[in-house]
């Protein structure tokens, strides 16, 4: 549960300085510390890290689209950022609740980059 909620905390802390990019730090720290001693915690931390990396890639891709199209892409990017943000919040809370219950949670639409 800590891995999922640490992503929320990291995003809140860094949102005023860097658009919430701190959402990686918590899951990464939890995974690095617990990867050898607690398999369930390591699995969920890795899952949270992969999800936050996937969300960051999607967000960055929309920013690049907006820059390449000289702002015209914002017509698509702004509504998508809202959808991504709400989805990120809802899925992170759902994952934390499932992990608290001892159930493995798999985020949808996630690139499994960290194996």
C-alpha positions in Angstrom: 0.0 0.0 0.0 2.9 2.3 0.8 4.3 2.1 -2.7 1.0 3.1 -4.3 0.3 6.0 -1.8 3.9 7.2 -2.0 3.2 8.0 -5.7 0.4 10.3 -4.6 2.5 11.9 -1.9 5.4 12.4 -4.3 3.2 14.0 -6.9 1.6 16.3 -4.3 4.9 17.4 -2.9 6.5 18.1 -6.3 3.5 19.5 -8.1 4.3 23.0 -7.2 7.9 22.6 -8.4 7.9 20.2 -11.3 4.4 19.2 -12.4 4.2 16.2 -10.1 7.2 14.3 -11.4 8.0 13.0 -7.9 5.5 10.2 -8.3 8.4 7.9 -9.2 10.5 8.4 -6.1 8.3 6.7 -3.5 7.6 3.5 -5.5 11.2 3.3 -6.6 12.5 3.6 -3.0 10.0 1.0 -1.7 11.0 -1.4 -4.5 14.7 -0.9 -4.0 14.4 -1.5 -0.3 12.0 -4.4 -0.3 12.8 -6.2 -3.5 14.8 -8.9 -1.8 12.9 -9.3 1.5 9.2 -8.9 0.8 8.1 -10.3 -2.6 4.5 -8.9 -2.4 5.6 -5.4 -1.5 8.3 -5.5 -4.2 5.8 -6.7 -6.8 3.3 -3.9 -5.9 6.1 -1.2 -5.8 7.3 -2.4 -9.2 3.7 -2.2 -10.5 3.3 1.3 -9.1 6.6 2.4 -10.7 5.7 0.9 -14.1 2.3 2.7 -14.0 3.7 6.0 -13.1 6.4 5.7 -15.8 3.6 4.9 -18.3 1.5 7.9 -17.2 4.6 10.1 -17.5 5.3 8.9 -21.0 1.7 9.6 -22.1 1.8 13.0 -20.5 5.1 13.8 -22.1 3.9 12.6 -25.5 1.0 15.0 -25.3 3.3 17.8 -24.5 5.5 17.0 -27.5 2.4 16.9 -29.7 1.5 20.3 -28.5 4.9 21.7 -29.1 5.3 20.1 -32.6 1.9 21.5 -33.7 2.7 25.0 -32.2 -0.1 24.8 -29.7 -2.8 23.4 -31.9 -2.3 20.0 -30.3 -3.5 21.5 -27.0 -7.0 20.9 -28.3 -6.4 17.2 -27.8 -3.8 17.4 -25.0 -5.7 19.4 -22.4 -8.8 17.1 -22.3 -6.5 14.1 -22.3 -4.4 15.5 -19.5 -7.6 15.8 -17.4 -8.6 12.2 -18.3 -5.1 10.9 -17.5 -5.0 12.8 -14.2 -8.3 11.6 -13.0 -7.6 8.1 -14.1 -4.2 8.2 -12.4 -5.8 9.3 -9.1 -8.6 6.8 -9.2 -6.4 3.8 -10.2 -3.7 4.7 -7.6 -6.3 4.8 -4.9 -7.9 1.5 -6.1 -4.4 -0.1 -6.1 -3.7 1.1 -2.6 -7.0 -0.4 -1.3 -6.4 -3.7 -3.0 -2.8 -3.9 -1.8 -4.0 -3.1 1.7 -6.3 -6.1 1.4 -3.4 -8.3 0.4 -4.6 -8.6 -3.2 -2.2 -8.1 -6.1 -3.3 -5.2 -8.3 -2.4 -4.8 -12.0 -2.9 -1.4 -13.4 -4.5 -1.4 -16.9 -2.8 0.3 -19.8 0.6 -0.1 -18.2 3.9 -0.7 -19.9 5.8 -3.3 -17.9 9.3 -1.7 -18.2 10.7 -2.8 -14.8 10.5 -6.6 -14.6 
